[in-house]
C-alpha cells in the first residue's frame, strides 16, 4: 500500500493514466500533482490560482490532463506540466470528460447546459440544451458517437455527439441524477441518484421515453415480439410504451427555481439589504415581513434559486435551498463561496463572490 503525501489541503479527485503508471490528484491547495503509481514519488506539480472543483481526468493517450479550476475547465500537458488551454465557461462547471479519441472535451454546467469543445483549439463545438436544472455529469459512449448527461431535473439524457441532437430522455428518477456511466459495449447506461439508488438503462432503445430500466425494457421487447404474427420481423422494437407516472404525495412547499431577479409577484421585497456578485450572476438579500430571503439572479436569464438565511457569524452567511437540499456559505467580506449537501459535513469550494452592497 502507498500513501501519497504532498498536498496541503483537501484532495478532491484522483485519476490513473491510461497505462496505469501514473496517478493524478487535484487539491484545494491550488495544485494538481502527478505521481509515479509504483513508487509513490511526486513527478510533477501543476499550480493554478484557484481551488480545484474535484474533477481531474487524463486524455485517452495519457498526454494531457483536464481539471476544473474555479469556473474554468483547464487542460495541461501531462508531461511538461504546461497549461495548454482554458475553456471560457460563463458559469460553474461540474464535470469534464474526454472523448475516446481525445479530440473533444465535454463539460457539464450549472446553467442547465452541456458543451462539447475541440480539445486542441479550445473552440466550442456544440451546446446541448434540454435540461431544466443543473447538469451534474457527462460521459461519452465508448465509440464517441453519443454523450450522456445527468441533471437535477430528475432525468438523464443521451445526445448525438456529432449533431448535438437529443436522442433519448431517461425519466423515472424521483430525485436529482448525479452521475452517468456507459457500459464498455455502450449498450447500457448507469445513473446514480439522490434517491439512494443506481439505475441501469438500455441505452440502445431509440424511443425510450418512459423511463424503463433495462429489465423492464427487455420484458416489453419480448412481449411485443411474441405478439407478432408468424413470419413477422423480430427486430428490436423502436417504440416503447411510456411507463405510467404515479403522482407523488403532496409535499410542503419548497423554495425552488425562480426566473431570475425579475420582481415576480411571488417576491415583493420591501428592502434590499445586501448583494454579492459572481461571474454570471448575483445573490441579493431581501426583507419581507421581517424575514430574510435571498434571491439568485443569473446574467444569462436562466432560472435562479431562492435561499433562506439560517444563520451567520463574522465570516460567513449560511443559506439553505430546500429544493436541492443545499447549504450555501457566502463569505461576509467576499471570497470563495462554498456549498454542502450533507448537512455541512463536507464543504466544497464553489466560486468567488464580491460584496457590492
C-alpha positions as CSV (number, residue, x, y, z in Angstrom):
1,X,0.0,0.0,0.0
2,X,1.2,3.5,-0.8
3,X,0.3,6.8,0.9
4,X,0.9,9.9,-1.2
5,X,1.8,13.0,0.8
6,X,2.5,16.4,-0.6
7,X,-0.8,18.3,-0.8
8,X,-1.6,20.9,2.0
9,X,-5.4,20.9,1.7
10,X,-8.3,18.6,0.8
11,X,-7.6,16.2,-2.1
12,X,-10.8,16.1,-4.2
13,X,-10.1,13.9,-7.2
14,X,-7.8,11.1,-8.4
15,X,-7.3,9.5,-11.8
16,X,-5.0,6.9,-13.2
17,X,-3.3,7.4,-16.5
18,X,-4.5,5.0,-19.2
19,X,-1.3,2.9,-18.9
20,X,-1.7,2.7,-15.1
21,X,1.8,4.0,-14.5
22,X,0.9,7.5,-13.1
23,X,-1.7,8.9,-10.8
24,X,-3.1,12.4,-10.9
25,X,-4.6,14.2,-7.9
26,X,-6.4,17.5,-7.6
27,X,-6.5,19.5,-4.4
28,X,-7.8,22.7,-2.7
29,X,-4.2,23.8,-2.2
30,X,-4.3,25.3,-5.7
31,X,-2.3,22.4,-7.2
32,X,-2.7,19.2,-9.1
33,X,0.0,16.6,-8.9
34,X,1.2,13.6,-10.9
35,X,2.7,10.7,-9.1
36,X,4.6,7.5,-10.0
37,X,1.9,4.9,-9.3
38,X,4.5,2.2,-8.4
39,X,6.8,4.2,-6.1
40,X,4.5,7.0,-4.9
41,X,7.1,9.6,-5.9
42,X,5.8,13.0,-7.0
43,X,6.6,13.5,-10.7
44,X,5.0,16.8,-11.5
45,X,3.1,19.7,-9.7
46,X,0.7,21.8,-11.7
47,X,0.0,25.2,-10.0
48,X,-3.0,27.4,-10.6
49,X,-4.7,30.3,-8.9
50,X,-8.0,28.9,-7.7
51,X,-9.3,25.8,-5.9
52,X,-10.0,22.7,-7.9
53,X,-13.6,21.6,-8.1
54,X,-12.9,17.9,-7.5
55,X,-12.6,16.6,-11.1
56,X,-9.4,15.6,-12.9
57,X,-9.2,13.3,-15.9
58,X,-6.4,12.0,-18.3
59,X,-6.9,12.2,-22.0
60,X,-7.1,8.7,-23.6
61,X,-3.4,8.9,-24.8
62,X,-2.3,10.0,-21.3
63,X,-0.6,13.1,-22.7
64,X,-3.0,15.7,-21.2
65,X,-4.9,16.4,-18.1
66,X,-8.2,18.2,-17.8
67,X,-9.3,19.7,-14.5
68,X,-12.0,22.2,-13.3
69,X,-10.4,25.2,-11.6
70,X,-12.8,27.7,-10.2
71,X,-15.3,28.4,-13.0
72,X,-12.9,27.2,-15.8
73,X,-12.0,23.8,-17.2
74,X,-8.3,23.8,-18.0
75,X,-6.1,21.4,-20.0
76,X,-2.5,20.7,-19.1
77,X,0.4,18.9,-20.8
78,X,0.8,15.9,-18.5
79,X,4.5,15.6,-19.4
80,X,5.8,19.1,-19.2
81,X,3.2,20.5,-16.7
82,X,2.5,23.4,-19.1
83,X,-1.1,24.8,-19.1
84,X,-2.4,24.4,-22.7
85,X,-6.0,25.6,-22.7
86,X,-8.6,27.4,-20.7
87,X,-12.2,26.9,-21.8
88,X,-14.3,30.0,-21.4
89,X,-17.3,28.9,-19.5
90,X,-19.5,31.7,-18.0
91,X,-20.9,29.5,-15.2
92,X,-19.8,26.9,-12.7
93,X,-18.7,23.6,-14.3
94,X,-19.5,20.3,-12.6
95,X,-17.9,17.6,-14.8
96,X,-15.5,17.1,-17.7
97,X,-14.9,14.1,-20.0
98,X,-12.6,13.5,-22.9
99,X,-14.0,11.7,-26.0
100,X,-12.4,8.3,-26.7
101,X,-10.2,9.7,-29.4
102,X,-9.2,12.6,-27.2
103,X,-10.2,15.2,-29.8
104,X,-13.1,16.6,-27.9
105,X,-13.9,17.5,-24.3
106,X,-17.4,17.6,-22.8
107,X,-18.4,19.8,-19.9
108,X,-21.5,19.9,-17.6
109,X,-22.6,23.2,-16.1
110,X,-24.9,24.8,-13.5
111,X,-26.5,26.8,-16.3
112,X,-28.6,23.7,-17.3
113,X,-26.4,23.0,-20.4
114,X,-23.6,20.7,-21.5
115,X,-21.0,21.7,-24.1
116,X,-18.6,19.9,-26.4
117,X,-15.3,21.6,-27.2
118,X,-12.4,21.0,-29.5
119,X,-9.7,19.7,-27.2
120,X,-6.9,21.0,-29.3
121,X,-8.1,24.6,-30.1
122,X,-10.4,25.2,-27.2
123,X,-13.2,26.2,-29.5
124,X,-16.8,25.5,-28.5
125,X,-18.3,22.9,-30.9
126,X,-21.7,22.3,-29.6
127,X,-24.1,23.5,-26.8
128,X,-26.6,20.9,-25.6
129,X,-29.8,22.5,-24.4
130,X,-32.7,20.5,-23.0
131,X,-32.3,20.1,-19.2
132,X,-34.2,22.4,-16.9
133,X,-31.8,22.3,-14.0
134,X,-28.1,21.9,-13.2
135,X,-26.2,19.4,-15.3
136,X,-24.1,17.3,-13.0
137,X,-22.2,14.8,-15.1
138,X,-21.2,14.0,-18.7
139,X,-19.9,10.7,-20.2
140,X,-19.1,9.8,-23.8
141,X,-20.1,6.4,-25.1
142,X,-17.1,4.1,-25.9
143,X,-17.5,4.8,-29.7
144,X,-17.6,8.5,-29.1
145,X,-20.9,8.9,-31.0
146,X,-23.1,9.6,-28.0
147,X,-22.9,11.8,-24.9
148,X,-24.9,11.1,-21.7
149,X,-25.8,13.8,-19.2
150,X,-27.2,13.7,-15.7
151,X,-29.2,16.6,-14.2
152,X,-31.0,17.9,-11.2
153,X,-34.2,17.9,-13.3
154,X,-34.5,14.2,-12.3
155,X,-33.6,13.0,-15.8
156,X,-30.6,11.7,-17.7
157,X,-30.3,12.3,-21.4
158,X,-28.4,10.8,-24.3
159,X,-27.3,13.1,-27.2
160,X,-25.8,12.6,-30.6
161,X,-22.3,13.8,-30.1
162,X,-21.8,14.9,-33.7
163,X,-25.0,16.9,-34.2
164,X,-26.0,17.8,-30.6
165,X,-29.5,16.4,-31.1
166,X,-31.2,14.9,-28.1
167,X,-31.7,11.1,-28.7
168,X,-33.1,9.8,-25.5
169,X,-34.5,11.1,-22.2
170,X,-34.5,8.7,-19.3
171,X,-37.4,9.5,-17.0
172,X,-38.5,7.8,-13.8
173,X,-36.0,9.1,-11.3
174,X,-37.7,10.8,-8.3
175,X,-34.8,13.0,-7.3
176,X,-31.6,14.5,-8.7
177,X,-29.4,12.4,-11.0
178,X,-25.8,12.9,-10.0
179,X,-23.7,10.7,-12.4
180,X,-23.8,8.7,-15.6
181,X,-21.6,6.0,-17.0
182,X,-21.8,3.8,-20.2
183,X,-21.0,0.1,-20.1
184,X,-17.9,-0.9,-22.1
185,X,-20.0,-2.0,-25.0
186,X,-22.1,1.2,-24.9
187,X,-25.4,-0.7,-24.8
188,X,-26.3,0.2,-21.2
189,X,-26.2,3.4,-19.1
190,X,-25.9,3.5,-15.3
191,X,-27.3,6.5,-13.4
192,X,-26.5,7.4,-9.8
193,X,-29.4,9.1,-8.0
194,X,-30.2,11.2,-4.9
195,X,-33.0,8.7,-4.1
196,X,-30.3,6.2,-2.9
197,X,-30.5,4.0,-6.0
198,X,-28.5,3.2,-9.1
199,X,-30.5,2.5,-12.2
200,X,-29.2,0.6,-15.3
201,X,-30.9,1.5,-18.6
202,X,-30.9,0.0,-22.1
203,X,-29.2,2.8,-24.0
204,X,-30.0,1.3,-27.4
205,X,-33.7,1.9,-27.4
206,X,-34.1,4.9,-29.7
207,X,-37.6,5.8,-28.4
208,X,-37.4,5.1,-24.7
209,X,-39.4,8.0,-23.3
210,X,-41.0,6.2,-20.4
211,X,-38.0,5.7,-18.1
212,X,-38.0,1.9,-18.1
213,X,-35.0,0.1,-16.6
214,X,-33.1,-2.5,-18.8
215,X,-35.1,-5.4,-17.3
216,X,-38.4,-3.7,-17.9
217,X,-37.4,-2.8,-21.5
218,X,-36.3,-6.3,-22.2
219,X,-39.6,-7.7,-21.0
220,X,-41.5,-5.3,-23.2
221,X,-39.4,-6.2,-26.1
222,X,-40.1,-9.9,-25.6
223,X,-43.8,-9.3,-25.2
224,X,-44.0,-7.2,-28.3
225,X,-42.1,-9.7,-30.4
226,X,-44.3,-12.6,-29.0
227,X,-47.4,-10.7,-30.3
228,X,-46.0,-10.5,-33.9
229,X,-47.8,-12.8,-36.4
230,X,-46.0,-15.8,-37.7
231,X,-43.2,-14.8,-40.1
232,X,-43.1,-11.2,-38.9
233,X,-39.8,-9.4,-38.2
234,X,-38.4,-9.9,-34.7
235,X,-36.1,-6.8,-34.9
236,X,-35.8,-4.8,-31.7
237,X,-38.8,-2.6,-31.1
238,X,-38.3,1.1,-31.8
239,X,-41.1,2.4,-29.7
240,X,-41.6,1.6,-26.0
241,X,-44.9,2.5,-24.3
242,X,-44.4,5.1,-21.6
243,X,-44.5,3.7,-18.0
244,X,-47.4,5.3,-16.1
245,X,-46.2,8.0,-13.8
246,X,-47.7,7.7,-10.3
247,X,-48.3,11.1,-8.8
248,X,-46.1,11.8,-5.8
249,X,-47.7,12.5,-2.4
250,X,-48.2,16.2,-1.8
251,X,-45.3,17.8,-0.1
252,X,-44.9,21.0,1.8
253,X,-43.9,23.9,-0.5
254,X,-40.2,24.3,-1.1
255,X,-38.0,27.1,-2.3
256,X,-37.4,26.4,-6.0
257,X,-36.1,28.0,-9.2
258,X,-37.3,31.5,-10.0
259,X,-36.9,33.1,-13.4
260,X,-34.1,35.5,-12.4
261,X,-34.3,38.7,-10.5
262,X,-37.4,40.0,-12.3
263,X,-39.5,41.1,-9.3
264,X,-42.1,38.4,-9.8
265,X,-45.3,38.7,-7.7
266,X,-44.1,35.7,-5.5
267,X,-41.4,38.0,-4.2
268,X,-42.4,41.6,-3.2
269,X,-39.4,43.0,-1.3
270,X,-39.7,45.9,0.9
271,X,-35.9,46.3,1.4
272,X,-32.7,45.3,-0.4
273,X,-30.0,45.0,2.3
274,X,-27.0,43.1,0.8
275,X,-25.8,42.0,-2.6
276,X,-23.0,39.7,-3.7
277,X,-22.0,39.2,-7.3
278,X,-20.1,36.4,-9.1
279,X,-19.1,35.8,-12.7
280,X,-22.5,35.1,-14.2
281,X,-24.9,36.4,-11.6
282,X,-25.6,37.7,-8.1
283,X,-27.2,36.9,-4.7
284,X,-29.4,39.6,-3.2
285,X,-31.0,39.6,0.3
286,X,-34.5,41.0,0.6
287,X,-36.5,41.6,3.6
288,X,-40.2,40.8,3.6
289,X,-42.4,40.9,6.7
290,X,-39.4,40.8,9.0
291,X,-37.9,37.7,7.3
292,X,-34.8,37.5,5.2
293,X,-35.0,35.9,1.7
294,X,-32.0,35.6,-0.7
295,X,-32.7,35.5,-4.5
296,X,-30.2,34.4,-7.1
297,X,-30.2,36.2,-10.4
298,X,-28.3,34.9,-13.4
299,X,-26.9,37.2,-16.1
300,X,-27.9,34.8,-18.9
301,X,-31.5,34.8,-17.9
302,X,-31.7,31.2,-16.8
303,X,-33.7,30.4,-13.7
304,X,-32.0,31.2,-10.3
305,X,-32.8,29.9,-6.9
306,X,-34.1,31.2,-3.6
307,X,-32.4,30.7,-0.3
308,X,-33.5,31.0,3.4
309,X,-30.9,32.6,5.7
310,X,-30.3,30.1,8.5
311,X,-27.5,31.9,10.4
312,X,-24.4,34.0,10.1
313,X,-21.2,34.9,12.0
314,X,-18.5,37.5,11.4
315,X,-17.1,35.4,8.5
316,X,-19.9,33.5,6.8
317,X,-23.6,33.8,5.9
318,X,-25.3,30.4,5.9
319,X,-28.1,30.0,3.3
320,X,-30.4,27.0,2.6
321,X,-32.1,25.9,-0.6
322,X,-34.6,23.2,0.2
323,X,-35.2,22.3,-3.5
324,X,-31.7,20.9,-3.7
325,X,-31.1,20.2,0.0
326,X,-28.1,22.5,-0.4
327,X,-26.4,24.7,2.2
328,X,-24.5,27.6,0.8
329,X,-22.0,29.8,2.7
330,X,-21.3,33.3,1.5
331,X,-18.1,35.0,2.7
332,X,-19.2,38.2,4.5
333,X,-16.3,40.2,3.1
334,X,-16.2,38.4,-0.3
335,X,-14.1,35.5,-1.3
336,X,-14.7,31.8,-2.2
337,X,-18.3,30.7,-1.7
338,X,-18.8,27.0,-0.7
339,X,-21.6,24.6,-0.5
340,X,-22.7,21.3,1.1
341,X,-25.5,18.8,0.5
342,X,-24.7,16.6,3.5
343,X,-25.7,19.0,6.3
344,X,-22.3,20.7,6.5
345,X,-20.2,17.5,7.0
346,X,-18.2,18.2,3.8
347,X,-17.8,21.6,2.2
348,X,-17.0,22.1,-1.5
349,X,-15.4,25.2,-2.9
350,X,-17.7,26.8,-5.4
351,X,-16.8,30.2,-6.9
352,X,-15.5,33.6,-5.9
353,X,-18.1,36.3,-4.9
354,X,-17.7,40.0,-4.2
355,X,-19.8,42.1,-1.9
356,X,-21.1,45.2,-3.7
357,X,-23.8,46.4,-1.3
